[in-house]
Each structure stands twice: as C-alpha cells, then as structure tokens.
Amino acid sequence: MKSFQALLRFYKFKLLRLAAFLQVSGAEEKTRRGRVLFLVAVAAFNSGDYNFAVTTCRTLKKEGYGPAWTVCRCVAIRTDRQRKY
C-alpha cells in the first residue's frame, strides 16, 4: 500500500498534464483539474492515505470544485473519527 501512496503523490501532476493532453472536459481547465484531483482524493482515501486526501480536498475547496464535496465529506468524517478515538 505504501508504494501506491508514493506513486499517487509523485504522479498527481503528471495525471493533470495527461488529462490536459487527452482534453478531459474539453478546454475547461478548472473542470479538468477538479475532476482529476477529485479522483486523486478518492484514490488516496480508498488507500488509507487520509493526510494526502485532506490536502487534495483543501486544494479542491480552494479552487471551488463543487462535486468534490462528496469525497471531502467522507474524508472529514473519517479523520474526525480518528481524532476522537
């Protein structure tokens, strides 16, 4: 699992460049970036890397990507439960 987390961090920006090359979401840079970072946050959350998921959610929030709230809510609930116990 550690190797997946390291790869995810390393390739985050490469994924964004690839998405631009493939014209994910057409010419809409903000939507493309949001969709890619959303999937990165989901992958980080599913792999148990909650710190990276939180960091990615903060970026998504700052950029105003609304659909990200679904994963950001899950991350917040999970990290809140970890602090209480």
C-alpha positions in Angstrom: 0.0 0.0 0.0 2.9 2.4 0.7 4.1 2.2 -2.9 0.7 3.1 -4.2 0.6 6.2 -2.0 4.0 7.3 -3.0 3.1 6.8 -6.7 -0.1 8.8 -6.2 1.8 11.7 -4.8 4.5 11.5 -7.4 2.1 11.2 -10.4 -0.5 13.8 -9.3 0.9 16.5 -11.6 1.6 14.0 -14.4 -2.0 12.9 -14.3 -3.1 16.6 -14.6 -0.8 17.0 -17.6 -2.1 13.8 -19.2 -5.7 14.9 -18.7 -4.9 18.2 -20.4 -3.3 16.3 -23.3 -6.3 14.0 -23.6 -8.6 17.0 -23.4 -10.6 15.7 -20.4 -13.5 18.1 -20.1 -12.5 19.8 -23.3 -10.9 23.2 -22.9 -12.3 23.8 -19.4 -9.1 23.8 -17.3 -10.9 24.3 -14.0 -13.3 21.4 -14.6 -10.5 19.1 -15.8 -8.3 19.9 -12.8 -11.2 19.4 -10.5 -12.2 16.0 -12.0 -8.6 14.7 -11.9 -8.0 15.9 -8.3 -11.3 14.5 -7.2 -10.2 11.1 -8.5 -6.8 11.5 -6.8 -8.6 12.3 -3.5 -10.9 9.2 -3.9 -7.8 7.0 -4.6 -6.0 8.4 -1.6 -9.0 7.9 0.7 -9.6 4.4 -0.5 -5.9 3.5 0.0 -6.0 4.9 3.6 -3.8 7.9 2.9 -6.0 10.4 4.8 -3.4 13.1 5.1 -3.0 13.2 1.3 -6.8 13.1 0.8 -7.2 16.0 3.2 -4.5 18.0 1.3 -6.2 17.3 -2.0 -9.6 18.2 -0.6 -8.2 21.5 0.6 -7.0 22.2 -2.9 -10.4 21.3 -4.4 -12.2 23.5 -1.9 -9.8 26.4 -2.7 -10.5 26.0 -6.4 -14.2 25.8 -5.9 -14.9 22.4 -7.4 -18.3 21.7 -6.1 -18.6 17.9 -6.9 -15.6 17.3 -4.6 -17.7 17.8 -1.5 -18.8 14.1 -1.7 -15.3 12.8 -1.1 -14.3 15.7 1.1 -17.2 14.9 3.4 -16.1 11.3 3.7 -12.5 12.3 4.4 -13.7 14.8 7.1 -15.9 12.2 8.8 -13.1 9.6 8.7 -10.4 11.9 10.0 -12.7 13.3 12.7 -13.4 9.8 14.0 -9.7 9.0 14.1 -9.1 12.0 16.3 -11.8 11.1 18.8 -10.5 7.5 19.4 
